[in-house]
Amino acid sequence: MHFSKRVIALAMFSLATSFSQAQAVRPDVAKPLKEASDLLKAGKAKEALSKANAANGVGGKTPAEQFMIDRMRAAAAQRAGDNGAAADAMEDLMNSGKLSAAEQAQTAESLAYAYSQLRNNAKATQWVSKAQSLGNNSATLKQLQAYLQANSGDYGAIAKDAAAAVSAAEQAGRRPEENDLLRLADAYSRTNNGAGQAQALDKLVTYYPKKDYWAAALGRLPRKSGFSDRFSLDVMRLKLATGNLEATNDFMEMAQLALQAGCSAEAKQVVDKGFAAGALGTGADAERHKRLKALVDKREAEDKAGFTAKLAEATAAKDGNALVQLGQCRIGAGDAAQAETLISQGIAKGQIKRPDDAKLALGRAQLAAKQKAKAQQTLRGLQGTDGIVELARYYQALGN
């Protein structure tokens, strides 16, 4: 385990107190302890440990003498890398009843580390719990606890601990630690808790919107039970927005889905980006890519020429579905303001086949128009088990 020894070194420094501050001890105890102290200061830890052991061999020791000897044994053993001797001495210190509350909390952490170095994870875990019960919540103790849990394979315990840490941070108005969210997602994955893993990934993209976390979240969404294929284009849109649309097939698929949705301007943007990135127009299928580009350019020109007529037809319609459809395609065309207007008009007209889908499109338009507060309000509260709830959360996270 690559765990820093700085924690133990700092803890043991407090144990090596000067003799001028200690209670009087007999000369046959004081002499080897003084020699051990001088050797430790000179960096000769093994020799110091030998002198401390010599002091420990003196008979008839008083409790005060034993306490001083155990302090020195612990300090010298740690510096010498003798974790077994350090653990023995620190356990004696814990049992002495002479450590302050703060010293007990730190020494318990030191014991946990020493036993982890000895590969005695059971005792290390016991001392982690003891340190926590004494009020020790240091970052290094949490790191050690995470290491021990991971090595134990007790992913249920890891999930419980990580979930508690995330919940505590959120309730306190703080951003959860990235490592806690990663531990939570991994533990849920290993225990086949798909819903829990999804929630952890949602929090990762919300609090730490890194490309890799987006890739994991968006990669699992289409595999969600009940996910509707009608949201495939939205998944692609999120991949594009988060830098995760890179493969040739992804550019091809998104362009084709956009065409099927009647959004030729969006399809043109996708194809142009694919060619600019070198994902399209090269390789064995280069001619196929060129044919797709030609089709997209033709459709985009036709739709641009016929937009006024389509708008008039949609405005005259009895329901608002055509306005919503026309509006959401204006997002990909780069006209977010008009997109919001048309979708809002369509929703207001009523008789929408899928009201929540229309709200999802409206939220997208508002985000594109830099109206974050309105978008959050629109996207909040969407319901369904077909993927729309997750998409709404992801669009909100994208707008943060």
N, C-alpha and C positions, 0 to 999 in steps of 0.2 A: 504494500500500500504506500503510495507516494503522499504521505501525510506529513506536514511540516512538524519538525521537532521543536519549533520555537515556543509552542504552547508549554511543553514540559520544561524547557529551559527557563522560561519566565516564572513558572510555578515553583520550580526548585530553587531559584534565586532567593525567593522569600524564605525558603527553609534554611538556607545557610546563613543564619543570623550571626552577628558578631558576639563573641563571648563576653564582651564588656557589658552587654545588655542581658546576659543570661544569669540565672541563679548560680550561686557558688557550687562548684563541683570539686570532688576530691582530686588531688594531683594526678593519681594514676589513671583517672578518666580524662581530666583536663588536658594532660600532656599529649596523648595521641590525637585528641580532637583538635587541638591547636595545630598540630602537625598536618592533620588532614585538611584543615581550613587553608593553611599556607600552600599545600600542594595543589589544592583545587584552584586557588587563585593563580597559581603558576601554570595551570592547564594540564596538570598531571593527575587526571581523574582516577586512573586505575590504582596509582600509589595512594591517593587520598582514600579510596574505598578500602584499601588494605588497612590503613591506619584507623578508619572508622570501625572496621570489623574488630580490630585489636581492642579498641575502647569497649566494644560490645561484649568482649570476652571477659571483662573485669567482673568479678563476683560482687554480690551484694549491692547492686545499683539501686539508687533511689528513683522514684518516678520521674523526678526532674532530670536526673542524669540520663535515664533511658530516653526521655523525650528529645534531649539534645543530640544523643547518639543517633536516634532514628532520623532526625532532620538531616544530619550530615550523611548518613548512609544513603538516604534517598537522593540527596543532591549529587553525591559522588557517583552512585550507581547510574543515575540518569546520564550524567556527563560521560561516563565510561561506556555507555551503550549496553549496560547490563540490565535489561528490562525486568528480568526475574528478581534480581536483588532490589531493584527500585520498587517493584510492586510489593514485595514483602515489607520493606521499610515503610512505604506509604500506608499499607493496611494497618501496621502497628500504630502509625500516627493517627489514623482515623479512629482506632480503638482506644486511644489514650485519653480521650475526653478533654484534651488540652488545646485543640485547634479551635480558632474562632469560626463563626458561621461562614464567613467569606473564605477562609482557608479550607474548610471542609468542602465547600462547593468546588473550589479550584482543584483540590487534591483528588476529589472523586473523578474529575475530568482527566487528570493526569493518570490515574489508575486505569481508566477506560482505555486511554491511548496505550499505556504500557501492555495491557493484556491483549490489545489488538495486534501489537507488534509480536507478541508471543503466540499469535494465532489462536488464542483462547477467546473466540468471539462471544461465547456464552457469558463469561465473566465480564468481558468488555461491555456487553449490552447491559448487564446488571449495574455496572458503575455509571454508564450513561444515564440510566433511569435514576440512580441515586443522585447524580449531579443535578439533574433536572428537578428532582424533588427538593433539592436544597436551593433552588432558585437560579441555577446556572443555565442561561439560555444563549451562550456565546455562539457566534457563527462557526467557530472551529468545532464545537461540540455537535452542532447540527450536521456539519460535514462528516464528522466521524460516525454519527448515528446513521446517516444515509449510506455510508460505505458499509457499515455492519449489516444493515438491512438488505442491501443489494447482495452481499455475499451469503446471507442466510437463505436467500431465495423466498423469503416471506413477503411476497408482493402484496398480500392483503394488509400487512402491517405498514408497508411503505405507502400504500394508497391512503390508509387511514391517517397516518402522520402527515403526509403531504397535503391531503385535503384539509386537515385541521389548520395547517400553516397558511394555506391559501385563503381559507375562510376568515381566519383571524386578521390577515392583512386587509382583506376587502372590508370587513366590518369596521376596521380602524381607519378606513379611507385611504389606505396605502395600496400601491401597486404590488401584487404578489411577487415574490422572488422568482426569477426565470427558472432557476434550478428546481424549485418546488413544483412548478407547473410541468417541467420536463419529467420529473420523477413520477408525478401523478399520471401523465399521459402514458408513460412506459409501463407503470404498474397496472393500469387498467387494460392496456394492450395484452399484457402477459396473463391477466386473469379473465380474458375474453369479455370484458365489460365494454361493449361497443358504445353504449350511451355515455358512459363515464369518459371514455377516451375522446369522444366527440366534444364533450363539454370542455375537457382540458385543452384540446386543440383550439376550440373557440376562444378560450381565454388567452392562449398564446398569441393568436393573430390579433386579438384586441389589445393586449398589453405590450407585446413584442412582435410587431408585424414584419417579421423577417421573411425573406423569400422562401426559405426551406419550410417554415411553419405553414405558410400559405399553401405550398405544394402538398404537404401532408394532409391539411384540412380539405383542400379541394379534391385531392386524389381519392379520399374515402367517401366524399359526399355522394357521388353517383352510385356507390355500392350500398348506400343506406336502404334498408328495407322500406319499400313503398315509394322510393324516389321516382318522380315522374320525368319521362323523357322530354316533356315540353320545356323543362328547365335546362336542357343541355347547353343551349346557347348562353344562358346566364353563367353557367360554370365556365365556359370558354371566355366570356367577357371578364370574369374575375381573374382567370389565369393571365389574360393579356394585361390587365391592369396591374398585376403583381409581378410581372416579369417571368411568368411561368409558361407562357405560350412560346415554345422554342422549336419543337419538332415540326418537320415538314407536314406530316399527317394532321397535326393540330391546326396549322394554318389553313390547310385544305378543308378540314371538317368545319371549322368556324365560318369560313367564307361560304360554304354550301348551306350551312344552317341559317346564316344571315339572309341568303338569297331566298330560302324557303319561307322565311318570316316576312319577306317583302321588303327587307332593309338592304337595298342594293348599295346605298352609300356606305353603310357600315361594312358590307362585304368588300367594297373597293378599298377601304382603309386597311382592312386585314390583309388583302392580297398585296397591296403596295408595301406594307410593312414586311410581309414575308419575302418579297423580292429584295427589299432593301437589306434585310438581314441575311440574305443568301440561303434562306431555307427553301425558297421557291426559285424556279428558273434555272436550276442546276441539276446535274445527275441524270439518271436514266429516264426519269419522268419529266424532264424539262419541257418537252413539247406539250404534255398534258397540263402543266402549270400555265403555259402560255395560252392554251385554249380556255382555261378557266378565267384567266385575266381578261381575255377578249370578251367572254360572256358577261363578266361582271361589269366591264366598262360599258358594254352595250345596254345592259339593264339599267345601270346608273344614269346613263344619258336619257333613256326613255322615261324613267321615273321622274327625272328632273323636268323634262318637258311636259309631262302629264300631271305634275303636282297640283296645279291650280284646279284642274278638273276634278281630281280625286278629293281635294279639300272641299270643293263645293258639294260633291256627292256625299261626303261624310257628314257635312254640316246639315244637309237636308234629310239625312236618315232619321228614322224614328227612334233608334237607340244610339248609344254612344260608343259602340264597339269599334266602328271604323275610325272614329276620332282617336280613340286610345291606340289603335294599331298604327295609325299614321303618325301619332305623336311620339310613340316609342322609337320609331325609325328615325325621327329627327334627332334623337340623342346621338346615334351613330353618325349622322350627317354633320354633327358639330353645332347644331342650333338648339342648345339646351333651353333657352327661354321660350322658343316656340313649342318645343316638346312639352314643357310643363303646361303651357296654355292649352294645347290641344288635348292632352290627357285629362286635365282638370275639367275641361268642357265636356269631354266624353263621359266622365264619371258623373258630372252634374246632370247630364241628359238622362242617365239611368239605363236600366235593362241590360246591364253588363253581364256577359256570360260568366266571367270569373272576376268578381269584384276585387279579391285580394291580389290577383295577378295584375290588375290595373293599378292598384296601390303600389305594388312592387315597382312597376314601370314609372309611376309618378315619383317615387322616392329616388330612383335612379336619375330622373330628369333634374330633380331638385339638387342632388349631389353634384351633377354636372354643371348646374347653374351656380354652384358655390353657396347654396342655401342650406347649410348644414343643419341648423336647428329645425327647419321645416322638414327636411328629409328624415331626421331622426324621429320626429313625431309621426310622420307618415308610415315609416317602416316598423315602428314599434306596435306591437299588438296583432301582427298578422298571424293567422292560425292555419294549422294543417299539418299533416304527417307525410306530405309528398315532397318535402325539401324546401318549401317556401319559407318556413321559419328560419332555417339555417341560412338561406340566401339573404334574407332580410338582415340577419345579424352580421353576415359577412360584408354586405354593402355598407352597413353602419360602421363596422370596423375600418373599412376602406376610407370612410369619410372622416375618421378621427385624426 
